[in-house]
């Protein structure tokens, strides 16, 4: 029988996070925690405020939340192409002066700044916006899309029939260009990219949650077909596409290479001014 910890846990609503929390939402760990469904930004804010004990936070927020520590093991990462964190542009990236970004995005904004700095030696102006692609591109040269909206856009543009039709959107005479940020990071560093992980509030000491959260992840990874079936209708994305995405594009293990990648990300984020200074990852 699974122990009941009573700990409050903030869970990200995006599809890519579902396997990590599947045991808590639908499986053996269902009674172990008190779950709250949130956006990534809300998870970070709740953990920072101490209204939850554990949160699935954007990786950049580890640097901004005092005293937080990382739960070892589970993560939302990608070893190559992620498909759900993309820059969509009406021009080559080296020409981009302005980027509209989803207000719920934090880690991806820092990653974008690194990509622009390290690839092109440019520093575009980033502007918060509602996550509507047409409106974002009406006011900026590029748009940063994350999560389920980005995945839906990717699916629409990867379908065989899409190649035979006009691009999904044109501004003037120019078709859109799409850049996968995890893929760009891999090309730049040779490493995976870690988008999010479980973290605990300052002063939290119950190490028993480590195994519970690993078990929840393992239950989710073993049930991607069920997850795909459940979320296909809600997201209007084919279940086969969802299952492939969860199994091939998202990596759910904070292994040694991911820790190395995380350290490098923090160093680069400090270099571009996304954070004041980089502190090394600390684990529960």
Residue pairs with C-beta under 8 A, 6 or more apart in sequence:
2 28
2 29
2 30
2 31
2 32
2 212
3 32
3 208
3 212
4 31
4 32
5 32
5 33
5 206
5 208
5 209
5 212
6 33
6 34
7 32
7 33
7 34
7 53
7 54
7 206
7 209
8 33
8 34
8 36
8 51
8 52
8 53
8 54
9 24
9 33
9 34
9 35
9 36
9 52
9 53
9 54
9 55
10 35
10 36
10 38
10 42
10 43
10 46
10 47
10 52
10 54
10 55
10 56
11 17
11 21
11 24
11 25
11 35
11 36
11 37
11 38
11 43
11 56
12 21
12 37
12 38
12 39
12 40
12 43
12 56
12 196
13 37
13 38
13 39
14 39
14 40
14 84
14 146
14 147
14 148
15 84
15 147
15 148
15 151
15 227
15 231
15 235
15 242
15 245
15 246
16 76
16 84
16 147
16 151
16 195
16 245
16 246
16 250
17 56
17 76
17 196
18 25
18 220
18 227
18 231
18 246
19 217
19 220
19 221
19 223
19 224
19 227
19 246
19 250
19 252
20 56
20 74
20 76
20 198
20 213
20 216
20 217
20 220
20 252
21 35
21 56
21 216
21 220
22 216
22 217
22 219
22 220
22 223
22 227
23 29
23 30
23 212
23 215
23 216
23 217
23 218
23 219
23 220
24 30
24 32
24 33
24 35
24 216
25 35
27 216
27 219
27 220
27 223
28 215
28 219
29 212
29 213
29 215
29 216
29 219
32 212
33 54
33 212
36 46
36 52
38 46
38 55
39 104
40 56
40 57
40 58
40 104
40 105
40 106
40 107
40 147
40 196
41 58
41 103
41 104
41 105
41 106
43 52
43 55
43 56
43 57
43 58
44 55
44 57
44 58
44 61
44 64
44 65
44 106
46 52
46 55
47 54
47 55
47 57
47 61
47 65
47 68
47 199
47 200
47 201
48 61
48 64
48 65
48 66
48 68
50 201
50 202
52 201
53 200
53 201
53 204
54 71
54 198
54 199
54 200
54 201
54 204
54 209
54 213
55 198
55 199
55 201
56 76
56 196
56 197
56 198
56 199
57 65
57 68
57 196
57 197
57 198
57 199
58 106
58 107
58 108
58 195
58 196
59 107
59 194
59 195
59 196
59 197
59 262
59 265
60 106
60 107
60 110
60 265
60 269
60 274
60 275
61 68
61 106
61 107
61 199
62 68
62 70
62 197
62 199
62 281
63 266
63 269
63 275
63 278
63 279
64 275
65 199
65 202
66 202
67 201
67 202
67 203
68 199
68 200
68 201
68 202
69 199
69 200
69 204
69 282
69 283
69 284
70 197
70 198
70 199
70 254
70 281
70 282
70 283
70 284
71 197
71 198
71 199
71 200
71 209
71 210
71 213
71 283
71 284
72 210
72 254
72 283
72 284
73 210
73 213
73 214
73 217
73 253
73 254
74 197
74 198
74 213
74 214
74 216
74 217
74 252
74 253
74 254
75 194
75 195
75 196
75 197
75 251
75 252
75 253
75 254
75 258
76 194
76 195
76 196
76 197
76 250
76 252
77 192
77 193
77 194
77 195
77 250
77 251
77 252
77 253
77 254
77 258
77 261
78 182
78 192
78 193
78 195
78 249
78 250
78 251
79 186
79 192
79 251
80 182
80 183
80 186
80 192
80 249
81 180
81 182
81 183
81 186
81 249
82 180
82 181
82 182
82 183
82 193
82 195
82 249
82 250
83 150
83 151
83 154
83 180
83 245
83 249
84 146
84 147
84 148
84 150
84 151
84 154
84 245
84 249
85 108
85 111
85 144
85 145
85 146
85 147
85 150
85 180
85 181
85 182
85 195
86 144
86 145
86 146
86 150
86 153
86 154
86 178
86 179
86 180
86 181
87 93
87 99
87 112
87 115
87 142
87 143
87 144
87 145
87 178
87 179
87 181
88 133
88 137
88 142
88 143
88 145
88 153
88 176
88 177
88 178
88 179
89 96
89 141
89 142
89 143
89 176
89 177
89 178
89 179
90 137
90 141
90 142
90 171
90 172
90 174
90 176
90 177
91 141
91 142
91 174
91 177
92 177
93 115
93 116
93 119
93 120
93 142
93 177
93 179
94 119
94 120
94 122
95 141
96 116
96 122
96 124
96 141
96 142
97 124
97 125
97 141
98 124
98 125
98 126
98 127
98 139
98 140
98 141
98 142
99 112
99 124
99 125
99 126
99 127
99 140
99 141
99 142
99 143
99 144
100 127
100 128
100 129
100 136
100 137
100 139
100 140
100 142
100 143
100 144
101 108
101 109
101 112
101 126
101 127
101 128
101 129
101 143
101 144
102 129
102 130
102 131
102 144
102 145
102 146
102 147
102 149
103 128
103 129
103 130
103 131
104 131
104 146
104 147
105 144
105 146
107 195
107 196
108 144
108 146
108 181
108 195
109 126
109 144
109 274
110 265
110 269
110 272
110 274
110 275
111 181
111 185
111 193
111 265
112 126
112 144
112 181
113 123
113 126
113 269
113 272
113 273
113 274
114 185
114 188
114 265
114 268
114 269
114 271
114 272
114 274
115 179
115 181
115 184
115 185
115 188
116 122
116 123
116 124
117 123
117 268
117 271
117 272
118 188
118 268
119 184
119 188
123 272
124 141
124 142
126 144
127 139
127 140
129 135
129 136
129 139
129 140
129 143
130 136
131 145
131 146
131 149
133 143
133 145
133 149
133 153
133 169
134 169
136 143
137 143
137 169
137 171
137 176
138 171
145 153
148 235
151 235
151 237
151 245
152 235
152 236
152 237
153 168
153 178
154 178
155 237
155 238
155 241
156 162
156 168
157 167
157 168
157 178
158 241
162 168
167 175
167 176
168 176
169 176
170 176
181 193
182 192
182 193
182 195
185 191
185 193
186 192
186 193
189 261
189 264
191 257
191 260
191 261
191 264
192 251
192 257
192 258
192 261
193 261
193 265
194 254
194 258
194 261
194 262
194 265
197 254
198 213
200 209
200 284
204 284
207 284
209 284
210 284
217 252
220 227
220 252
221 252
224 243
224 246
224 247
225 239
225 243
227 242
227 243
227 246
228 239
228 240
228 242
228 243
228 246
229 239
231 237
231 242
232 238
232 239
232 242
235 242
251 258
259 281
262 281
263 278
263 280
263 281
266 275
266 278
266 279
266 280
266 281
267 278
269 275
269 278
270 276
270 277
270 278
